Amino acid sequence: MKNLLVALGDRSYPIYIGSGLLGQPELFKKHIKSKQVVVVSNTTVAPLYMAAVLKNLQDYTVEQVILPDGEQHKTLDVLTQIFDKLLVCKFSRNATLIALGGGVIGDMGGFAAACYQRGIAFLQIPTTLLAQVDSSVGGKTGVNHPLGKNMIGAFYQPQCVIADADVLDTLDDRQLSAGLAEVIKYGLIRDAGFFNWLEQNMDLLLARDKSALAYAIEQSCKNKADIVAEDETETGIRATLNLGHTFGHAIETGMGYGEYLHGEAVAIGTCLAADLSRSLGWLTDADVGRIIALFKKSALPVVPPRELKAERFLELMAVDKKNIDGTIRLILLKQIGLATLPVGVNQELLELTLTRYGRT
C-alpha cells in the first residue's frame, strides 16, 4: 500500500493506494469520529462493493443512500435524498459520510457533507479510475446546473481517500478510457516524463496491467496532491488542472449530461486546447500530433460533436468558473509538460479552432 499526503496543515489527509484496501477495517476506523455513518453510493456500485464496505462498519450505526447512476442525476433535487436520510435518522454533526462510487458520487457526497449542519466528516472511496486519479483528491465538491457543470459546490476536504485498485476490475472499458484522459492531463500540464511513459505503456494500461495501473494512479495522485497543497482553492496553479475542461464542460452541457463521459469530453477539450496552443505558436505540429495520437491510443474521442456549432460552444464556455468579467479564460500549453495559468485568448483564434478543428 502506498500512502500519499495532501499537505493542508490541520486539514491534511492521506491517500491510500493499493489492492485489497476495502478489506482493511483499520483504514476506516482511524478516520471515523463517531458511531453514526452514512454510506452514499449508486445503483451500479452498491451491488458490487457495498457489502465489502459494510463489513468494516459492524461497530457503527450505519445507514445507506443509494442514488441513481449517471451524470444527469448530479442535481440539487437528487442531493436532497442524502439530507433526507441524515435528518430522518437524526444524525448529528459528529456523523461521518462515506462516498462510495465514481466522480458523481464523490462530488455529491462531499457537497452533502460540506452542507449538512455546516459540515460533517467524509471519506472518499473512489471506484472509477477517473475518480481515483482526480475527482476524489482535492476537495472539490458540487452538483451541476442545467446552464453549467459543477457551478454549485464547495471546497471541502475529506478525511482520507481509499483508492483500491481491485475495484477497477469491474470497470467497463469505456469508463477506464475516460479515466485515462485525466491521467494524460498530468503529463501534459507538469510532467513531461510521465507523458513519455504513458506513450510507451498505454497498451499495458488498457490491458489493466496491475503494476502499470498502480504506477499511473500513484503518479497522478502525487501530481495532484502537490498542486492542491500549493493552491487549495484555485487562486493560481490549481487552475492548470482544468486543461481541456472549459471546452469539455461545454460539450457535456451542450450535448446533455451523460451523453459524453467527463473524461471523453475532456479528451476532446484537450485536443482543442492543443490546437489553439499551436495557433499561438506555443506547440508544434509534432506536439499536437503526439497529443492526439495518445488520446486515440487510449480509445478516447478527439473531435467535438458536429452538431455543437462554434456559436453554441462559445455561449456555453461563457459560463465557466475561470472567466472574469465575461472574458473566456483558458488553460493552454506552452509545451508538453508546461501549462499556462488561465489566459484570455484572441476571439478570432478561438473561433478558428472551434470552426476548423475536427470539422473537415
N, C-alpha and C positions, 0 to 999 in steps of 0.2 A: 504494500500500500504506500502510495505517495501522499505526502501531507504538505500542501502549499498554504501560505498565509496571505490573506488580503490585509495589508497593514493599514489600519484606520484608527490607531490609538485605542481608546477604550471600546471601540466598536469593531475591532479586528476579529477575524474569524477564519477557520481553516477550510480548505477544500480537500476532501479526502478522495483520492483517485485509486481505483483498484478493482479486483474481481472478488465477488462474494461478500461485498460490503453490506448488502441487505440482510445478511445472516450474522451480523455482529452487533448485538444489542447494546454493547457498551458505547458505541458511537452515538446512538440515540440518547441513551440515558444521561450522558455527560452534558447534553445541550437542552434537556427538557427541565423546566424550572418548577413545575407543579404537577399535580395529578390529572389535570384536565388537558386532554389532547384532542384536536380535531384533525382528521386526515382528509384533505381535499384532493380528489382525483377526477378522472373522467370515465366514460363508459367503455373506452378502449383499454386503458391502462389498468383500471381497478381489477378486472377479472384476471389479469396476468400477475400483478405484483402486490395487491392489497393484502392478501393473506400473509405474504412474507414480511411485510412491514408490521402488521398487527402482532406477529409473534414476538416482536421486540417490545411490545407495549402492554404486556399482560398485567403489569403492576399499575396501570393507569386507567382512568375513566376515559374511554375513547368513543368519539362519535365520528361518523363518516358523512362526507358530502360528495356525491357523485354527479358531476356536471356533464352535459352533452359535449361530445368531442368536436373540435373544429374551430378555426379562426372566426367563423361567422357567429359563434356564441360568446366571443370575448366582449361582452357588453355589460353595462350597468345593471340591466334587468336580470341577467343571469348571475351577476356578482351578488345580488341580494339574497340568493339562496344560501350563501355562506353565512351572511349576517343573521338570516332567519334561524339557522341551526344553532349558532352561538347564543342567540338570545333565548330561544325556546329551552335550551339546555342550561341556561343561566350560567354560562361560562364567564369567568372573572378576567380581570386584567392580567392575571398571572398565567393564563392559559397559553398553550403552545399550538400553533398551526403547522402542520406538515403538508407541503405541496408536493404531491407525487404525480409527476407527469412531465409533459414537454413544456415548451415555452409559454403556451397559452395558460396552462395550469399554474406554472411558476409565477407568471405576471399577475394573474388574478388572485392567487392565494396570497402572494406578497402584498398586493394592494389591500386586500381584505384585512390582513394582519396589521398593516400600517394604519388603517382607519378604525378598526374595532376598539372601542374605548380609548381611542387615540394612540393605540399601538400595543400589540402583543408580540411575543416572540414567535419566530417561524423558522422552519428548516426547509431547505431545498433538496429534493431528491429528483434530479432530472433524469428522464427516461428516454430522451432522444439525443442524438449526437449534437444537434444544434443547441439544445438546452445545456448539455454538459460543457460545451466549449464556449458558450457565450451568454445566453439569457439568464442562466441561474447565478452568474457571478456579477457582482457589481451593484446590486440593489435597485435596479430599475424595475418598477412595478407599474401596472396600469391596465387600462382597457381601451378598446377602440371606440371611435365615434363615426357615424356614417360619413362625416366630412373629412376624417383624417385618422390615421392609425396611431395608436398609443398617445393620443392627445390629452387623455385624462389619467393622471397617475401620480406617483410619488417616488422619491428616492428613499428606500427603506432596506437596510441590510439584514440578511439572515443571520442566524446563529452559526450555521455551518452549511456547507454543500457536500452531499454524499453522492459522488459520481461512480456508480457501479457499472463497470464496462460490460458485465454479463447481460445487462438488460438490453444491450444493443443487438443481442442475438434474435430478438423478436421484432426488431425494427425492419420495416419493409425497405426495399431498395430505393424507392423514391425519397423516403424520409432520410435515409443515410446520405444520399447525394445532397439533399437540402442542407444537411449539417456541414458537409464539406465546403459549402460556399463560405461559411463563416470561418472555417479553418484556413482557407486560402486567403481570406481577408487579412489575417495576422501577418502572413508572409508579405503581402503587398504593402501594408501600412508601416511596418517597422522591422521586418525580419527577413531580409533577402535570402539568407542562408536557409531558412525554413521553407521559403518558396522554392528554392532549388531542390530541397529534399522532397517536397511534395511532387515536383515534376518527375523525380526518379522513383517515387514509391506509391503513386496514386493507384496502380493496379493492386498493390497489396491492401490498401485501404478499402477499395471496392470489394475485394475478396474477404474482407473482415478479418484480416490477419491480426491476432490479438496484440502482438508486440508492436506492430505499426500503429494500430489504433491507440494503444496506450501512450506511445510517444507523441502522436498528434494531439491527443487530449491534453497531455501534460504541457506541451509547448504552448498550446493555445491558452490554457489557463494561466500559465506563467506570464505571458504577454498581457493578458487582460488584467491580472492581479496587479502587475506593476503600474499599468495605466490608471486603474481605479485608485490605487494608493496615492498616486500623484495628483489626481484630479477627480474627486469623488462625484461632484455634482455638475460635471461637464461645462466648466467655465473656460477650458483650454484644451489640452491634448486629448482628453477623453472623446472629444468630438470626432477625432480621426477614426474611431471605431464605427462611425456611420458611413464609411466609404460605400458608395452604391445604394445607400438606404433611402436617400431622398427620391431618387428615381424608382427604387424598388417599392417604397411605400405608395407612390403614385400608381404603380401597376396593381398592387394589392387592392387599393381603394377603388380605382377606376374599373377594375375587372370584377369586383365583388369579392369580399373577404372569403378566402377558402378556395378560390379558383386557381390561384398560384400559391404554392407553399412559400413561406417567408424566404427561405434560402434560395428558391428558384428566382423569385423577384429580385433578390439582392445580387444574384449572379448576373442577371441581365443589367441591373443598375450599375454594377461594377464595370461591365464592358462598355456601357455608355460613358461612365466617368473616364475610363481609359481612352476612349475615342476623343472626348473633349480635352483631356490632358495632352493628347497628341496634337490637337489643333492649336493649343497654346505653346507648342514647341518643347514640351517637357518630356514626353515619351516618344520613342522612335517607332517606326512601323514594326520593327522586330520585337520591341517590348510589348506592343499591343497584340501582336501575333502570339507571343508566348502566353499572355493572359487569357486570351480567347481559347487557345488550344488546351490550357489546363482546365478551364471550366467545361469545355466539351468532353475532355477525357473523364471528367467527374460525372458525366451523364446529366449535365445541367443545361438549361436553355441559355442562349447567349444573345438573342434578338428579342425586341419588345413585340407584344401582340400588335398585329397590323391595324386592328380596329381602334387602338388607342392612339389617336392622332396627336400631332405636336401641340395643337391648341389646348386640348384636354389635359395633356401631360403638364403643360405649364400652369394651368389652372389648379391642378392637384398639388403640384410641387410648391405652390404659393402657401400651402398650409403645412408648414414644417417648423419644428422647434428651433432650427438653426437660423431661420430667417430673421432679419431685423428691418423694421420699418418697411415691410413689404418687398424687400430685396431678397431674391433667392440666393442662398449661400451654400456652396457645395464643398465636399471633401474631394480633392483630386490628388493625382500622383505626380510628384516631381521626378520620381524614378521608381523602379520596383524596389520596395523596401523603405520608401520615404513618402509619406502622405503630407499634404498641406493641412493647416488649420482651415476652418470654413472661409471661403473666399467668394466674393461676388464675381460673377462671370459676365462678360460681354453678351448681351441678349442675342445678338446675331449669331455668335458662335454656338450658343446653347441651342437655339432654334435649328441651326445647321445640323448639329448632332442628332437632334430629335427627328429631323426630317429625313436625314440621309442614312443614319446607321441602321442597318437591317431592313431597310425599306425597298431596296432594289431587288 
